[in-house]
Amino acid sequence: MKAESQAVEHTSTPRPLTYLLMFTVFYIPNQRMFPDFSLTGLNITNLLFIAILALTMRNKNKDRTPAPLKTQFVFYFLILTWGLVIGQVYDASMFFGDFQTLKNAVLYMLLFFLAYYAVQDTKTIKLLFLTILFTVFFDIYLGLRQVLDYGFGYNEARRVAAPFSWNSTDANRSAAYYTIYMIPLAAAALYYRSSRLVRWGALACVVFAIFVNFFTYSRQSYGIIAVLLLLLTMRRNVMLGLLIVVALFNYHLWLPDSVIQRIDMTVATKDSMPGVVAAPLNKELDNSTESRFIIWSGAAQIIAHNPWGIGLNHFGRDIGTYAPAYAHYDAHNYFVLTTAENGVLAPVALLLLLLGLFRIGRNVEQIKSEPDAKVYGTALWLGVLAVAMVNIYGSRFVDGNLMSNFWIFAGLVTRYKVIQTQTMAQSQATPEKSGRTAAIQDRSLIRPRRAVKSAHHTKIRVSQ
């Protein structure tokens, strides 16, 4: 199989291109660690994008197979462009800010295509996958530092926000990061066969990622991680999954006290009904949770009045009309946000894109001839579910620093699928070609015998 793979992969990824991709994987989520540099309209991320694009186009021997899901991506880009256009019709006072929002959304999603076309061999795919794992490991280390510096008591102003900042306003964003990128670590821990060191290291990182995520105090992430771990472990080992279920039902026995305090804050006892025990009528949601439902109610009115959208980057400007207490607030749900801003076709385009990525992950997972396929495929389709779930309670889909490595990884897995598909097609065609060649050789061996026999008969006649 390896020999056949090498036959298909007639070109390897140039080293400068590989190094640029590796640096991009590490740089984007950790760019606050680097000196700030920007020119008019350009920053390091844009320069990296341009450099990778230029080297990819220069690599003339690369495989020209079109990238799957191009239609889904283009459809969603058109939806976002429509949002920009309709927004300028309503209010063009912030055109440059609106255009910047569109540019950033499209640019980071295009990393999918950069990774797909830049990488030409499975060796580079594995190297970049390990680079993603190392980046998550480094960011878990940053989170552990913040946990130790802040202490283990709950404080709204001292929530872990690594790798993005030390500002607690980034805590939910940090939780989404650990939730999404815990998945490739977990997949590697369960299915990576190439190295026992990588498997055990990935397992340790999963444990620490969950621990760090506790101290982001993002309650939605707790539930999402529980669901994802159950999906992953139930498919691998039912008994392990059942143990996790038991642990979840008894979370008060093992979770840190501050995390339990944060969970219990979701539903509190009404001041007007003190002392009433175990009565549902004396319970109410905390302000943070309740605000979501008020904002979503206002967004529903926006969508009803403007089914074709109010314009990209316009939600914060308009929500105050329908929910005055939450003027300039985010929607805290990307599906709601993109529908309100870009129209009722936006969630359709978004779901088609996510479904396409999910199917690629499932297809790669089922390639039984390659040991790494199980890791890549499982990590992608579970990662798609993670992305979908973190956007139910937050607007993270076009957050470039958060999503960049997801798009790169999705592009790598898609390239891996194409390589393996070509390999299997060639392996099936080779026996048929060999059979035809053998038949031709057999006929060529028969003909000379007939010719010799004919010549022998001719000689006999002449002698007679």
Stockholm file with secondary structure:
# STOCKHOLM 1.0

chainA/1-464         MKAESQAVEHTSTPRPLTYLLMFTVFYIPNQRMFPDFSLTGLNITNLLFIAILALTMRNKNKDRTPAPLKTQFVFYFLILTWGLVIGQVYDASMFFGDFQTLKNAVLYMLLFFLAYYAVQDTKTIKLLFLTILFTVFFDIYLGLRQVLDYGFGYNEARRVAAPFSWNSTDANRSAAYYTIYMIPLAAAALYYRSSRLVRWGALACVVFAIFVNFFTYSRQSYGIIAVLLLLLTMRRNVMLGLLIVVALFNYHLWLPDSVIQRIDMTVATKDSMPGVVAAPLNKELDNSTESRFIIWSGAAQIIAHNPWGIGLNHFGRDIGTYAPAYAHYDAHNYFVLTTAENGVLAPVALLLLLLGLFRIGRNVEQIKSEPDAKVYGTALWLGVLAVAMVNIYGSRFVDGNLMSNFWIFAGLVTRYKVIQTQTMAQSQATPEKSGRTAAIQDRSLIRPRRAVKSAHHTKIRVSQ
#=GR chainA/1-464 SS CHHHHHHHCCSCCCHHHHHHHHHHHHHGGGGGGSCCCEETTEEHHHHHHHHHHHHHHHCTTSCCCCCTTHHHHHHHHHHHHHHHHHHHHHCCTTHHHHHHHHHHHHHHHTHHHHHHHHCCSHHHHHHHHHHHHHHHHHHHHHHHHHHHHHCSSCCTTSCCCTTTCSCGGGHHHHHHHHHHHHHHHHHHHHHCCSCHHHHHHHHHHHHHHHHHHHTTTCHHHHHHHHHHHHHHHHHHCHHHHHHHHHHHHTGGGTSCHHHHHHHHTTEEECTTSTTCCSCGGGEEECHHHHHHHHHHHHHHHHHHHCTTCSCTTCHHHHHHHHSGGGTTCCCSCHHHHHHHHHCTTHHHHHHHHHHHHHHHHHHHHTCTTCHHHHHHHHHHHHHHHHHHHHTTSSCCTTCHHHHHHHHHHHHHHHHHHHHHHHHHHHHHHHHHHHHHHHHHHHHHHHHHHHHHHHHHHHHHHHHC
#=GC SS_cons         CHHHHHHHCCSCCCHHHHHHHHHHHHHGGGGGGSCCCEETTEEHHHHHHHHHHHHHHHCTTSCCCCCTTHHHHHHHHHHHHHHHHHHHHHCCTTHHHHHHHHHHHHHHHTHHHHHHHHCCSHHHHHHHHHHHHHHHHHHHHHHHHHHHHHCSSCCTTSCCCTTTCSCGGGHHHHHHHHHHHHHHHHHHHHHCCSCHHHHHHHHHHHHHHHHHHHTTTCHHHHHHHHHHHHHHHHHHCHHHHHHHHHHHHTGGGTSCHHHHHHHHTTEEECTTSTTCCSCGGGEEECHHHHHHHHHHHHHHHHHHHCTTCSCTTCHHHHHHHHSGGGTTCCCSCHHHHHHHHHCTTHHHHHHHHHHHHHHHHHHHHTCTTCHHHHHHHHHHHHHHHHHHHHTTSSCCTTCHHHHHHHHHHHHHHHHHHHHHHHHHHHHHHHHHHHHHHHHHHHHHHHHHHHHHHHHHHHHHHHHC
//
